[in-house]
Amino acid sequence: MRSEKLVVIGGDAAGMSAASVARRHRPDLEIIVFEQGPFTSYSACGIPYYVGGMVPDHLSLIARTPETFREKQHIRVRTGHRVTGIDPRNRRVTAINLESRRELTESYEQLLIATGSRAMDLEVPGRQAARIFPIKTLEGAVELRRTLDAGQIRRAVVVGAGYIGLEMAEAFLRRGLEVAVLEKASQVLVTLDAEMANQVAEALEGEGVRFFFEEPPVAFEMAAGAVQAVVTPNRTLPTDLVVFGMGVRPASELAAAAGIELGVQGAIRTDRRMTTGIAGIWAAGDCAESPHLLTGQPSYFPLGTVANRHGRVAGVNIAGGHAEFPGSLGTSVTKACGMEVGQTGLLESELQKMAIPYASEKISSHTRSGYYPGSDPITIKLLASLENGRLLGGQIVGGRGAGKRIDVIATALQAGLTAEQVSELDLSYAPPFSPVWDPVLIAARQLARLIG
Ligand SMILES: Cc1cc2nc3c(=O)[nH]c(=O)nc-3n(C[C@H](O)[C@H](O)[C@H](O)COP(=O)(O)OP(=O)(O)OC[C@H]3O[C@@H](n4cnc5c(N)ncnc54)[C@H](O)[C@@H]3O)c2cc1C
């Protein structure tokens, strides 16, 4: 008897974690993965450090190659193959071999859509110029690094001041370039409230980065086919290279064409088991939505953490088990030059929009005991419900050791703790790690006082 077949579209975080988990639970399953690019299971999160030269070669970012999947897990990966259509009625997909242009069809019993996301792009005059790089894929990063390694690049413009844009700005500073950042919003990192985000911008400005807010590019000028300036409504910025870090949108077109329902921001609508509502079809990762852990509302969190967790849940369910994705708080951490930044839960601006009565407290402290070498400033902002004291959000900006403190706050949010309960947590202390009262405890205590 022929074994059951799982087809996966997309060979990165979500797709390959689902395939690996399904294999662990079901050794008999036939598993075929279609991946349009040349790589599988790589850390896009490592791209800024590879481009910046901290990671010597791109191969270090690859967790598992197609050969490893084949030899160790009997998962067949067809790289260089793009799936072009899904036929849910007959349970088959069509794909094209991007090298030979040969078309093929593959039947399935179970199908996982893990097509991820696409970097936002700009349709403005001059976009076709060379040396303009959306920051998304490892192939693109290899080309960008090759361009930098060839020399002659002195200036870079980063479009978008989200975390990827800022990580790229740091990478370019590390390579000795002059860096300008253009952002259409009025602040960096719109995942933070403005007064927290402004501290990050100031730190980068201190390192020489120039910011231009509310100035999206309207055109690129080129010479000999390559970009030589970015034009905004207010100025023309000469540059040798441009990167885009304007965020992503879900790659959900294949799913939509197959009649699968889309939800928030065009991401594939899924339930907690990652089913799509069409028999045998699942979705996971950046192409799919997630429930918000606090509001319960469908939300979009294009994060590696979420993609891996989605993939694990889909893999268990595809293999016949039962797993549910509880939701996400969008917890994230990043570093831009010396500044570590963490965020979880809701922002003050979001609470205002939702008309949720809240209390807010912001404190300044130090990452270590004040006398200990390397003690850096840290600012923590906490938000809690005025009705029941439950924590609703947290943001952290500070020096080394600041960022990962967000995990304590995320844990408290997920557990439904009140500000007062957080202020009583039994956290650790030694001078190299924190003051005797950890800044998280100080912030929670002051917030609890406001709630009464
Ligand atoms: C520079 C950068 C830094 C990041 N840093 C962090 C971080 O620090 N922390 C964090 O949590 N997240 C980070 N992320 C986000 C994280 O990388 C993504 O959330 C994660 O990669 C999503 O995984 P995925 O498998 O859902 O999608 P993707 O990684 O987008 O993979 C989808 C795959 O599907 C393939 N595909 C798409 N369509 C087809 C098709 N029709 N046929 C065949 N193949 C197809 C694509 O080629 C791709 O390989 C970062 C992302 C970038 C770009």
The ligand as a MOL file (V3000), in Angstrom:
LIG
                    3D

  0  0  0     0  0            999 V3000
M  V30 BEGIN CTAB
M  V30 COUNTS 53 58 0 0 0
M  V30 BEGIN ATOM
M  V30 1 C 17.0150 40.3120 8.1150 0
M  V30 2 C 16.0050 39.5960 8.9510 0
M  V30 3 C 16.1980 39.5140 10.3220 0
M  V30 4 C 15.2670 38.8550 11.1170 0
M  V30 5 N 15.4900 38.7710 12.4630 0
M  V30 6 C 14.6100 38.1320 13.2500 0
M  V30 7 C 14.8620 37.9910 14.6330 0
M  V30 8 O 15.8950 38.4550 15.1410 0
M  V30 9 N 13.9380 37.3470 15.3800 0
M  V30 10 C 12.7970 36.8090 14.8460 0
M  V30 11 O 11.9860 36.1980 15.5780 0
M  V30 12 N 12.5370 36.9010 13.5090 0
M  V30 13 C 13.4180 37.5440 12.7140 0
M  V30 14 N 13.1870 37.6280 11.3560 0
M  V30 15 C 11.9390 37.0590 10.7980 0
M  V30 16 C 12.1010 35.5770 10.4890 0
M  V30 17 O 13.2330 35.3820 9.6830 0
M  V30 18 C 10.8650 35.0770 9.7690 0
M  V30 19 O 9.7500 35.2950 10.6130 0
M  V30 20 C 10.9540 33.6030 9.4220 0
M  V30 21 O 11.9820 33.3700 8.5060 0
M  V30 22 C 9.6420 33.1210 8.8050 0
M  V30 23 O 9.7830 31.8040 8.4330 0
M  V30 24 P 8.8100 31.1540 7.3460 0
M  V30 25 O 9.2950 29.7670 7.1270 0
M  V30 26 O 7.4140 31.3590 7.7500 0
M  V30 27 O 8.9870 32.0630 6.0470 0
M  V30 28 P 10.2380 32.4080 5.1460 0
M  V30 29 O 11.4880 32.4560 5.9620 0
M  V30 30 O 9.8430 33.5980 4.3760 0
M  V30 31 O 10.3470 31.1400 4.1980 0
M  V30 32 C 9.3800 30.8410 3.2420 0
M  V30 33 C 10.0340 30.0260 2.1590 0
M  V30 34 O 9.0670 29.6630 1.2000 0
M  V30 35 C 9.6250 29.7370 -0.0860 0
M  V30 36 N 8.5150 29.9010 -1.0450 0
M  V30 37 C 7.6270 30.9090 -1.0960 0
M  V30 38 N 6.7350 30.7210 -2.0890 0
M  V30 39 C 7.0740 29.5620 -2.6790 0
M  V30 40 C 6.5430 28.8150 -3.7680 0
M  V30 41 N 5.4610 29.2310 -4.4460 0
M  V30 42 N 7.1420 27.6540 -4.1180 0
M  V30 43 C 8.2430 27.2120 -3.4510 0
M  V30 44 N 8.7960 27.8840 -2.4200 0
M  V30 45 C 8.2100 29.0350 -2.0320 0
M  V30 46 C 10.5430 30.9450 -0.0120 0
M  V30 47 O 11.5450 30.8820 -1.0040 0
M  V30 48 C 11.1080 30.8190 1.4000 0
M  V30 49 O 12.3290 30.1240 1.4570 0
M  V30 50 C 14.1080 38.2770 10.5300 0
M  V30 51 C 13.9070 38.3560 9.1430 0
M  V30 52 C 14.8510 39.0070 8.3630 0
M  V30 53 C 14.6300 39.0840 6.8770 0
M  V30 END ATOM
M  V30 BEGIN BOND
M  V30 1 1 1 2
M  V30 2 1 2 3
M  V30 3 2 2 52
M  V30 4 2 3 4
M  V30 5 1 4 5
M  V30 6 1 4 50
M  V30 7 2 5 6
M  V30 8 1 6 7
M  V30 9 1 6 13
M  V30 10 2 7 8
M  V30 11 1 7 9
M  V30 12 1 9 10
M  V30 13 2 10 11
M  V30 14 1 10 12
M  V30 15 2 12 13
M  V30 16 1 13 14
M  V30 17 1 14 15
M  V30 18 1 14 50
M  V30 19 1 15 16
M  V30 20 1 16 17
M  V30 21 1 16 18
M  V30 22 1 18 19
M  V30 23 1 18 20
M  V30 24 1 20 21
M  V30 25 1 20 22
M  V30 26 1 22 23
M  V30 27 1 23 24
M  V30 28 2 24 25
M  V30 29 1 24 26
M  V30 30 1 24 27
M  V30 31 1 27 28
M  V30 32 2 28 29
M  V30 33 1 28 30
M  V30 34 1 28 31
M  V30 35 1 31 32
M  V30 36 1 32 33
M  V30 37 1 33 34
M  V30 38 1 33 48
M  V30 39 1 34 35
M  V30 40 1 35 36
M  V30 41 1 35 46
M  V30 42 1 36 37
M  V30 43 1 36 45
M  V30 44 2 37 38
M  V30 45 1 38 39
M  V30 46 1 39 40
M  V30 47 2 39 45
M  V30 48 1 40 41
M  V30 49 2 40 42
M  V30 50 1 42 43
M  V30 51 2 43 44
M  V30 52 1 44 45
M  V30 53 1 46 47
M  V30 54 1 46 48
M  V30 55 1 48 49
M  V30 56 2 50 51
M  V30 57 1 51 52
M  V30 58 1 52 53
M  V30 END BOND
M  V30 END CTAB
M  END
